[in-house]
Amino acid sequence: MATVLDLDEQQPESQQSKENSDNWNANEILSQHFAQPVRFVTYTGICDMSKIRTNAYIIWAIDTNRERVKMAKLDVLFAFPKEKMPDLKPYVKIRKSLRAENLQPIQTRADRYHVDDELLKQAKANKSNVNIVTRSGHVLIGSVHHFDKYVLYMRIGGQLVIVYRHGLLDFTIETQSDETL
């Protein structure tokens, strides 16, 4: 999971993505817009971290013990401000059978689960509720607010959650039933 950093080691500042001119930049949201500490849900558990800096593959931060840590982004499934946990709890479940499989990050992009961008555009445009299952067994219920090639920005329980696409196992759009007929 997270490893302690050399305190003398210099880390790069997070950089604004040139692709995201509309201010949807996960690195910037994590470091500047989310209330600190940020809760990172990983394959091995939860990490609450502050003073976050990132690059393409690594997250550097300060943990709750005031230790500098370095964590691979591939280990992160989703993230949100820790203070928002009570709002999110009713919309996040765990599939215990999947959790017991102890799935690990997939290194090769071609082997990862892929959600088609057209499906995401449809879910976003229709403001549809979606169910996302992560490789760790977390089931998230919410709506797609925005997305890029690395993350989904979801509204879950009224809160913004960053969901890393590399950690997805399944994605479904809830269908409307005709119960009022």
N, C-alpha and C positions, 0 to 999 in steps of 0.2 A: 504494500500500500504506500503510504507516504514515508519518505526517508528524511533524516535530519540533514540539513545543508551545512556546509562550511560557512561560517559567519563572514569570512573575508571574501567569499565568492561573489562577484558582481553579476547581477541578473539584468537581462534586457527589459526595458519598459514595454508594456503592451502597446501594440501599434494599431492604428485605425486601419481596418481592411479597406483596400482600394476598391474592392468589389461592392462593398456595402455603403453606398453614398447616402442611404436613407436612415442612418444612425442605428441600424440593427447590427450590432457588433457584440458577440457574446463576451469577448475578452473585456471590452469597455463596460458592458453592463455588469459583469461580475466585479470588476475592480472599482467602478465609480458610481454606479446607479443602484446597486443592491445595498440595502442596509447591512452593516457588518455585525456579527460574523455571517458568512455565507455557509449554508449547509450543503455539503457535497455528498451525494449518495453514491457509493462505490460498490464494487463486487464484494468487498470484504466488510462493509459496514458504512458508518457515517463519520465524516470529518467536518468539524466546524472550524472555519479558517477566516482570517482577516488579512488586510493589507495584501491583497491578491495582485500578482503580476503573472502574465502568461506569455507564451509564444505559441507557435503552431502545435507543439507536442507536449509541453510541460506547463504545470501550474506551480508557482512559488507562492508561499504564504506564511503566515504566522498561525500556529495552532493554539488551542485553548491553554496549553502549558507554556505559551510564549516562546516556543521553539520554532525556528525557521524550518519549513518543510518543502519538499519537492515531490510532486505527484505527477505521474503520467496521465495525460488527458484520456487515454484509452481506458484507464481504470474508472473514470467518472461516468455515471449513467445519467444523472440529472442534478440540478443545483437550484437553490432558491434561498432567500434570506431566512435565517433560522427563526426569526421572530414570527414568520408567517406559517409555521408548522401547524398551529391550531386550526387555521383556515383550510389547510391542505389535507389534513388527516382524513376527513370523511371521503376524500376523492382518491386516496392512495391505498391500495390493498396489496397483499402479498399472496402469491400462489405458492403455498408451502411445498408442493410436489416439485415445482420448477426450482425453487430455492434449494431444495435438497440435491438437485443435480449438480450444484456448484459449478455452473458454467463460467468460463473465463473469457477475457477479451479476445476477439478475433483480430489477429495482426493484419491479415491480408484483406484489402478492401473488397476484392472480388468475392470473397467467401462470406461477407457480412450480409445481413438482411437488408434489402433495399426497398424503400417506399418511393413509388413513382411520384415525381414532382407534379404531374397532372392531377393525381389523386389528392395530393396536399393542397393544390390550388382550388380544387373543387370543395374540399372540406373547409378551407378558409373562406371562400366566397359564400358558401351556404351557411357559414357559422355553425357547422354540424358538430355535435359531440363526437369525440373519438375515444377509442380505447387503445392504449399503448401498453404493450407488455415488454418489459426490459429483460435482458438475459439473466438478471438476478432474481426474477420472479415478481418484481413490482408491477402492479397494474395501475396505470394513471388514467383518470377519466377527466376530460376537459375539451377545450377547443383549440385549434391551431390559429394562433394570432399572426404569426409570420414564420418564415423558415429560410434557411440557406442550405448550402450543400453539406454543412457539418452539424447543424443543430435545428431543433424545432423550438420556437418560442410559443409556449402554450399558456392559456388561461385556465388555471385549475383552481376551483373554489374562489374565483375572483382575483387570483394572484398570478403573477408572471413566473413561470418556471422554465428554465433552460434544460431541454432534453437532448442529449447527445445521440445523434443518429447511429453512431457506431455501436451503441449498446442496445439497439432495438432487436426484439425477437418477433414481434407481431404488431400490426397496425390495422385497426378496423374502424370504419365509420358506422356509427349507430344509425340504424334505419328507423324512420318514423312509422309507427304502426297506426292503422286505421281503426282505433278503438271507438271512435265517436260515430260510427256508421249506424 
